[in-house]
């Protein structure tokens, strides 16, 4: 099943779910039970066949027959092993720094109150990681047999950049997946989906060892797209229900405010904060500031940079993505009956309120661990950039007419990397006018520069680059799709993608 077939299936299933939600939930349950029973049947039936084959091999008076039955038993053993591992499969726990009640009593007291109010299950572990996010993960103890451990994962950047009431809204949303009307069903289906995905990946990795495993992988490969589509739609429905849980706990205005802040600030962190930090490696052998300590100030100081009407409008233009169970910001706000408005500046962070003195301890710990991981790469980047600057200075001393095509391309790449796209444009324009082309790398870079300037002629140059160098096609398709989706919506992006891929596939044939 290709991307468009999958998207069409999801759209049809969404319509079914909207028209008859309970009936659709029943279909997902039946499909999940079928998958469960199928694996169990393979386990039981395969075990019986192995026993029978061994008995027949033992009782057979003909050597050839005995050998054949013995080989049959050996062939079935990998299938039985895989089926048994499916039932007993234990997913890896989430990564993060464990947080104890003694370190953050106010946070744990808040979680206790939330549990009592929502009448949900216990959160067994609270972890802190380095992401701008918050999530609850259920880890099965015994695979498909049941039993699970609940983990709450809170990102330190998230706690540093968001006020406590909005963090509680997010935690309530995540907790709602465990205790809402869909809680047990959604959690069970989620665990089923993850388990079968893991099983499928393991089968794919082992298909070379046995034809039976290869056959099992083929069957599961045909089943998984349909199962993923059904469970995706159910998961999307559950996201809306989890939002209603958050709204019930903190109120619709606070939940809406948190959704907008999470979107805008989260994008700014990935687009501006981290790139700006790592850009120091081009200039300094060590950073002027460590990331987590800087976040406390940067998030507030940059309010006018990330909390803008332009950024909000761009976020609202995005449609719900069929690759992400979370609906778009616009759809989530509509579902809780709220208009999109910019959140107020941060006064006190959730880290300050909910973690207390432990916040500073975590900041120091995370900064120390970050530098331990990044130091070698940072110093290597500093030395590479120093050499690149020397080469740029050498090439820049010469007139463009004196440079050969490969030197012009090198100069353009260095200018784009070390200076700006604008400084690279004249070099690229000169190179692209020269005979002897095509110059796919130059066309690719020029196209990206134009798109960064909101000049859609850049798409033409990207397509030319992919035509000349098919290895660029996948990246060009991703860039073009992303640009059009952001500025013109999902329909325009999908239409362009279809035309581009058809053109590329025809050229490859």
C-alpha positions in Angstrom: 0.0 0.0 0.0 1.5 3.3 -1.1 1.1 6.7 0.6 -1.9 7.8 -1.4 -3.8 4.5 -0.9 -3.1 4.8 2.8 -4.3 8.4 3.0 -7.4 7.5 1.1 -8.1 4.6 3.5 -7.6 6.9 6.5 -10.0 9.5 5.1 -12.7 6.8 4.6 -12.2 5.5 8.1 -12.4 9.0 9.6 -15.8 9.4 7.9 -16.9 6.1 9.4 -15.7 7.1 12.9 -17.4 10.5 12.7 -20.7 8.9 11.6 -20.7 6.0 14.1 -17.9 6.3 16.7 -19.0 3.4 18.9 -19.3 1.1 15.9 -15.9 2.1 14.7 -14.4 1.5 18.1 -15.9 -2.0 18.0 -14.3 -2.7 14.6 -10.9 -1.6 15.9 -11.3 -3.9 18.9 -12.3 -6.8 16.6 -9.3 -6.2 14.4 -7.0 -6.1 17.4 -8.5 -9.3 18.9 -8.1 -10.9 15.5 -4.4 -10.1 15.4 -4.0 -11.3 18.9 -5.8 -14.6 18.2 -3.9 -15.1 14.9 -0.5 -14.9 16.7 -1.9 -17.2 19.4 -3.1 -19.6 16.7 0.3 -19.6 15.1 1.8 -20.4 18.5 -0.6 -23.2 19.4 -1.0 -24.6 15.9 2.7 -24.5 15.1 3.6 -26.1 18.4 1.1 -29.0 17.6 2.7 -29.4 14.1 6.2 -29.5 15.6 5.2 -32.2 18.1 3.4 -34.2 15.4 6.3 -33.8 13.0 8.7 -35.1 15.6 6.4 -38.0 16.5 6.1 -39.0 12.8 9.8 -38.6 12.3 10.4 -40.9 15.3 7.9 -43.5 14.3 8.7 -43.5 10.6 10.5 -46.6 9.4 11.8 -44.9 6.3 14.9 -42.7 6.8 13.9 -40.2 4.1 10.5 -39.6 5.6 11.9 -39.2 9.1 14.4 -36.7 7.8 11.6 -34.7 6.1 9.5 -34.6 9.2 12.5 -33.6 11.2 13.3 -30.8 8.8 9.7 -29.6 9.0 9.9 -29.4 12.7 13.1 -27.4 12.5 11.6 -25.1 9.9 8.6 -24.3 12.2 10.7 -23.6 15.3 11.7 -20.0 14.2 8.0 -19.2 13.7 7.1 -20.5 17.1 10.0 -18.6 18.7 8.8 -15.4 17.0 5.2 -15.9 18.0 6.2 -16.6 21.6 8.4 -13.5 21.7 5.4 -11.5 20.5 3.4 -12.5 23.5 6.3 -11.9 25.9 7.8 -8.9 24.1 8.9 -6.2 26.5 9.3 -2.7 25.0 12.3 -0.6 26.0 11.5 1.9 28.8 11.6 5.6 27.9 14.9 7.4 28.6 15.2 10.1 31.1 16.6 11.1 34.5 14.4 9.6 37.3 12.8 12.2 39.6 11.8 11.3 43.1 9.0 12.6 45.3 11.6 13.9 47.8 13.2 16.0 45.0 9.9 17.5 43.8 7.1 17.1 46.4 4.9 19.7 44.9 4.9 18.1 41.5 4.1 14.7 43.0 1.3 16.1 45.2 -0.2 17.7 42.1 -0.1 14.4 40.3 -1.8 12.7 43.2 -4.6 15.3 43.1 -5.0 14.9 39.4 -5.2 11.1 39.8 -7.9 11.4 42.5 -9.9 13.9 40.5 -9.7 11.9 37.2 -9.8 8.5 38.9 -7.0 7.2 36.8 -4.2 4.7 37.3 -1.0 5.4 39.1 2.0 7.0 37.5 4.9 4.7 38.5 7.9 6.7 37.3 8.5 10.4 36.5 11.4 11.0 34.2 13.1 14.3 33.1 14.6 14.5 29.6 16.0 17.2 27.4 13.1 17.7 25.0 10.5 20.4 24.7 7.7 17.9 25.4 5.6 16.0 27.9 4.3 12.5 27.5 2.9 9.5 29.3 4.1 6.1 28.1 2.7 2.7 29.1 5.3 -0.1 29.0 3.9 -3.7 28.9 5.4 -5.9 31.6 4.5 -9.2 29.8 3.9 -8.3 26.2 0.4 -9.0 25.0 -0.5 -10.8 28.2 -1.1 -7.5 30.0 0.2 -5.6 32.9 2.0 -2.3 32.4 4.1 0.4 34.0 3.2 4.0 33.5 5.9 6.6 32.9 5.5 10.4 32.9 8.2 12.0 30.8 8.7 15.8 31.3 11.1 17.7 29.2 13.3 20.2 31.2 13.1 22.8 28.4 9.3 22.4 28.5 9.2 23.0 32.3 11.5 26.0 31.9 9.5 27.7 29.2 5.8 27.1 30.2 3.8 28.3 33.2 2.5 25.6 35.7 -1.1 25.8 34.7 -0.4 25.1 31.0 2.0 22.2 32.0 -0.8 20.8 34.1 -3.1 21.0 31.0 -0.6 19.0 29.0 -0.1 16.4 31.8 -3.9 16.1 32.1 -4.1 15.6 28.3 -1.6 12.8 28.5 -3.2 11.3 31.6 -6.5 11.4 29.9 -5.3 8.7 27.5 -5.1 6.4 30.5 -8.3 7.3 32.4 -10.8 8.7 29.9 -13.6 6.8 28.3 -11.2 5.5 25.8 -8.4 5.0 28.4 -8.3 1.2 28.7 -9.2 0.5 25.1 -6.9 3.2 23.7 -4.0 2.0 25.9 -4.6 -1.6 25.0 -4.7 -0.8 21.2 -1.7 1.4 21.5 0.3 -1.4 23.2 -0.9 -3.8 20.5 0.1 -1.5 17.8 3.6 -1.0 19.2 4.0 -4.7 19.8 3.1 -5.7 16.3 5.2 -2.9 14.9 8.2 -4.3 16.8 7.4 -7.8 15.8 7.2 -6.8 12.1 10.6 -5.0 12.3 12.2 -8.0 13.9 10.7 -10.3 11.3 12.1 -8.0 8.5 15.5 -8.2 10.1 15.5 -12.0 10.2 13.8 -12.9 6.9 17.2 -14.1 5.4 17.4 -16.8 8.0 14.2 -18.7 7.3 11.6 -18.9 4.5 8.9 -19.3 7.2 9.9 -16.1 8.9 10.0 -14.4 5.5 6.4 -15.7 4.8 5.3 -14.5 8.2 6.8 -11.0 7.5 5.0 -10.9 4.2 1.6 -11.7 5.8 2.2 -9.2 8.6 3.4 -6.6 6.1 0.1 -6.8 4.3 -1.9 -6.6 7.5 0.0 -3.8 9.2 -1.1 -0.9 6.9 -4.7 -1.7 7.5 -4.2 -2.1 11.2 -2.2 1.1 11.4 -4.9 3.0 9.5 -7.7 1.8 11.8 -5.7 2.4 15.0 -4.5 5.8 13.7 -8.1 7.0 13.3 -8.9 5.8 16.8 -5.8 7.4 18.2 -6.8 10.7 16.5 -10.2 10.5 18.1 -8.6 9.8 21.5 -6.5 13.0 21.1 -9.7 15.0 21.0 -11.0 13.2 24.0 -7.8 13.8 25.9 -8.0 17.5 25.1 -11.5 17.5 26.6 -10.0 15.9 29.8 -7.4 18.8 29.9 -10.1 21.3 29.4 -12.2 19.8 32.2 -9.3 20.1 34.6 -7.8 23.6 33.8 -10.5 25.2 31.7 -10.7 25.8 27.9 -8.9 29.2 27.9 -5.9 27.9 29.7 -5.8 24.7 27.6 -6.0 26.8 24.4 -3.3 29.2 25.6 -1.0 26.2 26.3 -1.7 24.7 22.9 -0.6 27.9 21.2 2.5 28.4 23.4 3.6 24.8 22.9 3.3 25.1 19.1 5.0 28.5 18.8 7.7 28.2 21.4 8.4 24.6 20.5 9.0 25.6 16.9 11.2 28.5 17.9 13.4 26.3 20.1 14.1 23.9 17.1 14.4 26.7 14.5 16.3 29.4 16.5 17.5 28.4 19.9 19.4 25.2 19.2 20.8 26.4 15.8 22.0 29.6 17.3 23.7 27.7 20.1 25.5 25.3 17.8 26.4 28.1 15.4 28.9 29.2 18.1 31.0 26.2 17.2 32.0 28.0 14.0 33.4 30.9 16.0 34.4 29.5 19.5 36.2 26.4 20.7 33.7 26.3 23.6 30.2 27.7 23.9 29.7 31.1 25.6 26.7 29.7 27.4 25.3 26.2 28.2 21.8 25.5 26.8 19.7 24.7 29.8 21.0 27.5 32.0 20.4 29.9 29.0 16.8 28.7 28.5 15.6 30.3 31.7 16.4 33.8 30.2 16.1 33.1 26.5 12.5 32.0 26.6 11.3 35.2 28.2 13.7 37.5 26.4 12.7 36.1 23.0 9.0 36.5 23.6 8.6 39.1 20.9 10.5 36.9 18.5 8.4 33.7 18.8 5.0 35.1 19.9 4.0 36.9 16.8 0.8 37.1 14.8 2.7 36.0 11.7 3.9 32.8 13.3 0.5 32.1 14.8 -1.1 32.6 11.4 1.3 30.1 9.8 0.6 27.5 12.5 -3.1 27.9 11.9 -2.8 27.3 8.2 -1.3 23.9 8.7 -3.7 21.0 8.2 -3.8 17.8 10.3 -1.0 15.5 9.2 -1.8 11.9 8.4 1.6 10.9 9.8 0.9 12.3 13.2 -2.0 11.3 15.4 -2.1 14.7 17.0 -4.6 17.0 15.1 -3.4 20.4 13.8 -3.5 23.4 16.2 -6.5 24.8 14.3 -8.5 21.6 14.6 -7.7 21.2 18.3 -8.7 24.8 19.1 -12.0 24.4 17.2 -12.7 21.2 19.0 -12.6 22.9 22.4 -14.4 26.0 21.1 -11.6 28.5 21.5 -10.0 31.2 19.3 -6.3 31.4 18.7 -4.7 34.2 20.6 -1.1 34.8 21.6 -0.2 33.6 25.1 1.0 36.1 27.7 4.7 36.4 28.6 6.0 33.9 31.1 6.0 35.1 34.7 7.0 32.0 36.6 7.9 28.7 34.9 6.6 25.3 35.9 10.2 24.3 36.7 10.4 27.1 39.3 7.0 26.3 40.8 6.7 22.5 40.6 10.4 21.5 41.0 11.6 24.2 43.4 15.3 24.1 44.2 15.7 20.9 42.3 15.3 22.9 39.1 18.7 24.4 39.4 20.2 21.1 40.2 18.7 19.5 37.1 19.9 22.5 35.0 23.5 22.0 36.1 23.3 18.3 35.7 21.8 18.4 32.2 24.3 21.1 31.1 27.2 19.0 32.3 26.0 15.9 30.6 25.3 17.9 27.4 28.8 19.2 27.2 30.3 15.8 27.9 28.4 14.4 24.9 29.0 17.4 22.6 32.5 18.5 23.4 34.4 16.4 20.8 32.0 17.2 18.0 32.0 20.9 18.9 35.8 21.2 18.9 36.0 19.2 15.6 33.4 21.6 14.0 35.4 24.6 15.2 38.6 23.3 13.5 36.7 22.4 10.3 35.2 25.9 10.1 38.5 27.5 10.7 39.9 25.7 7.7 36.8 26.5 5.6 37.2 30.2 6.4 40.8 30.1 5.2 39.7 28.5 1.9 36.9 31.0 1.5 39.3 33.9 1.9 41.6 32.3 -0.7 38.9 31.9 -3.3 37.3 35.3 -2.6 40.6 37.0 -3.6 40.1 35.9 -7.2 37.6 37.2 -9.8 34.7 34.9 -10.7 35.8 34.8 -14.3 39.1 33.3 -13.2 37.5 30.4 -11.3 36.8 27.0 -12.8 33.3 25.6 -12.4 34.2 23.3 -9.5 35.8 26.3 -7.8 32.8 28.4 -8.3 30.6 25.7 -6.8 33.0 25.4 -3.8 32.9 29.1 -3.4 29.1 29.2 -3.4 28.8 26.4 -0.9 31.3 28.1 1.4 29.5 31.5 1.2 26.2 29.9 1.8 27.5 28.0 4.8 29.7 30.7 6.4 28.1 33.9 5.3 24.6 33.9 3.9 22.5 32.7 1.0 22.4 36.2 -0.4 26.2 36.3 -0.7 26.2 33.0 -2.5 23.5 34.0 -5.0 25.8 36.0 -7.4 28.2 33.2 -7.6 25.5 30.6 -8.3 23.9 32.8 -10.9 27.3 33.2 -12.6 27.9 29.4 -12.5 24.4 28.5 -13.8 24.8 30.7 -16.8 28.1 29.0 -17.9 28.1 26.3 -20.6 29.0 22.8 -19.6 26.2 22.2 -17.2 23.9 21.0 -15.8 25.3 21.8 -12.3 22.8 20.0 -10.0 24.4 20.9 -6.7 24.4 24.6 -7.7 20.8 24.4 -8.9 19.8 22.6 -5.7 21.5 25.3 -3.5 20.1 28.1 -5.6 16.6 26.7 -5.3 16.8 26.4 -1.6 18.0 30.0 -1.3 15.1 31.3 -3.4 12.6 29.3 -1.4 14.1 30.8 1.8 13.4 34.2 0.3 9.8 33.1 -0.5 10.6 33.1 -4.3 8.8 30.0 -5.7 11.1 30.0 -8.7 13.2 28.0 -6.3 11.0 25.0 -7.0 11.9 25.0 -10.7 15.6 24.9 -9.8 15.1 22.1 -7.3 13.3 20.1 -10.0 16.2 20.8 -12.5 18.6 19.6 -9.8 16.7 16.3 -9.3 16.4 15.8 -13.1 20.2 16.1 -13.4 21.0 14.1 -10.3 18.3 11.5 -9.3 20.0 11.0 -5.9 18.6 14.4 -5.0 15.0 13.5 -5.9 13.9 12.3 -2.4 15.3 15.4 -0.7 13.9 17.7 -3.4 10.5 16.1 -3.0 10.6 16.5 0.8 11.6 20.2 0.6 9.0 21.1 -2.1 6.2 19.3 -0.2 7.1 21.0 3.0 7.3 24.4 1.5 4.0 24.2 -0.3 2.3 22.6 2.7 3.4 25.4 4.9 2.5 28.3 2.6 -0.4 26.8 0.5 -1.8 23.9 2.4 -1.9 20.2 2.2 -3.9 19.9 -1.1 -1.4 22.1 -3.0 1.6 20.2 -1.5 0.0 16.8 -2.3 -0.7 17.8 -5.9 2.9 19.0 -6.4 4.2 15.9 -4.9 2.2 13.7 -7.2 3.4 15.6 -10.3 7.0 15.6 -9.1 7.1 11.9 -8.3 5.4 11.0 -11.6 8.0 13.0 -13.5 10.8 11.5 -11.5 9.6 7.9 -11.9 9.0 8.4 -15.6 12.6 9.7 -16.0 14.0 6.8 -14.0 12.1 4.3 -16.2 
